Amino acid sequence: MSKAQRLSEKWFRLVLWIIAVVFAGFLIGLGGTLMKNLPLVEESLHSEDFIDRPAAEQAHQAIEQQRRLAQEIRDAQDQAQLKLEVARQDSLSARDSLNAWLASRQATQQSSRDAELLQRTAALEKLKIAERAAHAAVEAEQQRLLDAQQSEARAQNQLQELEQQAWERLQGELQRQELRVFIYRLALTLPFLVVAGWLFARRRKSPWWPFVWGFIFFALFVFFVELVPYLPSYGGYVRHAVGILITVLVGRQAIVALNRYLERQRQAEARSDAERRQELSYDTALARLAKKVCPGCERAVELDNPQIDYCPHCGIGLFDHCGQCQQRKSAFARFCHACGTPAARP
């Protein structure tokens, strides 16, 4: 803060800056809540919204049906496998019995037992036929199970294709939705930035400047900080492009303002000391003197040097003498600091 300001004025300015920051904080909070809830204007999308429902339902039913059929076939296969094992054991027992009987017949050489041999051989053949039938039943159930599994796999592939198509459609719609939400956010924040620029150019020195600066802080924060987490992959281009545009506009305005200022200074330095002194306000002059610069041209001057009474750059008077006590004093002081006599104004 400038030393030329009154103490109460310094405190008032500090309070006003605090008001500006608090005002900006509440605006930022409101803007952040609005930005966070802005996607709620769009419907929440899922892949089920884009799938061919009749075809998907048919595929689900086919999968469920084949699964139930496969389970039934497995149960039947277990029964057939059990029957095959029983038939195999019966056939094996009959064969062992026949072999034992043949060994006994060969030892006794009793030809009268040939009829029994034929009977035993026929019984064994029936058991072998039953075993082969049981084996065929097991193979048939295995074939049915394989067919059911293949049908289920085809239905699964069909369902996966439908889900893949739905996912691709979902991604495309999400990108379009993201673009729409980004445009909503951009349409909301850009006007804030434009209004902030206008306020900065036209109203930053108005009596309501705390609210002006608070809104400027809010607009800059919302666009360059609050918008960042919600930017899509291409949103950075927009933010940087706007930043470049603002920088160019502000830079151009600054260059124009600098040239105007330099031109005003050249014109002011060409005028008389009294005219220049009348144009300088008391507070402005004291503020520049506190910075140890000339109030007229704002160049550095050795104000502590008692030999310097005029600015060596522009020639404006810096010090004079009191008409009452002849004390050396600042030429911009309203009263003599030694005797309190009012300064003679040009």
PyMOL commands that set and color helices and strands:
alter all, ss='L'
color gray80, all
select helices_A, chain A and resi 7-41+47-49+53-108+111-202+209-226+228-230+235-270+273-279+282-290
alter helices_A, ss='H'
color red, helices_A
select strands_A, chain A and resi 319-321+328-330
alter strands_A, ss='S'
color yellow, strands_A
deselect
rebuild
show_as cartoon
